[in-house]
């Protein structure tokens, strides 16, 4: 693997998301097609339900093999939370 910079940082984050998705109720969904501003390579969303609530992360299509243990669901489970809100909520649970 020859990753660097932002790609390496996302890969590292997604390894943790993958692990957490194996330890908690989780699934994948596709980002809504109507949102044409979202990069087509990043339309896969992993949802993880922790005791504190539902959290989600977009993953690139080339990392889907790491998440083959998850089922795809139709729908839109996103709760509207921003990344900043998500990480503040996680941090406050420590």
N, C-alpha and C positions, 0 to 999 in steps of 0.2 A: 504494500500500500504506500503510495507516494503522495500523501496529503500534506498541506501546509496552510498556515493562516486560518482564515475563517472556515474553510472546508474541514480542517483538522479539528477545530473547536466544535463544530456541529457533529462531526463523527464521534468525538469523545462524549458529548452530551447525549447523543442518541444511543450509545452503548449503555449508559445509565438508564435512559428511558426504556430501553429494551429489557433490562433486568427488572426494573420496577413493574413493567407490564406483565412479567411472569409471576410476580408476587402479589398482585392485586387484580381485582376484576377489571378487564381491559378489552378494548376492541378498536377497530379502525373504521374511519369514514373518509369519504372523498370531500374535499373542499367544494363548496357550491360552484357549479359551472358558470352561473350568471356573473360571478365575480371575475371579470376578465383582466383585472389588474394583478391578480395573483399569478405568480410564476407557475406554468403548467407542470414543471418538474417537482414542485413542492406542494401538490394538492392532496397528499396523503396525510391524514391526521390520526395520531394515536391518542385515544382517550383512556385515562386511568382514573378509576374511582378509588380514592383514598377515604379513610374514615372522616377526614376533614372536608371532603367534597370532590367534585369532578375537575380534573385538570387535563389539558391537552397540549400536544406538541405536533407541529408539522414536521414531516420527515421527507427527504428527497426520494424520488422513485428508485434510485440505485441502492437505497438501503432497505427496501421492502423485504429482501430475503432475511434480514435479522428479525423481522416481525411476522414470519410465516405462521407462528403459533396463534396469531390473532384472527378472529373472524371479522369480515367487513359487514357493517350495518348500513342500511340506507337511512337517511335522515340528517338532521342537523342538531347534534347534541351540544354544540358550543353555547356557553352561557353568556357570551359577550364580554367576558373578562379580558382585560389587556394583559400583556406579558408582565408589565410592572405590577399589576394587581395580583397576578398569579404568584409571582416570586415573593412579593410581600406577604401574602397569605401563607405560603410554605415556610418562609423564614420565621414568621410569628408563631409557628407550631413547634419550633425547636425548643 
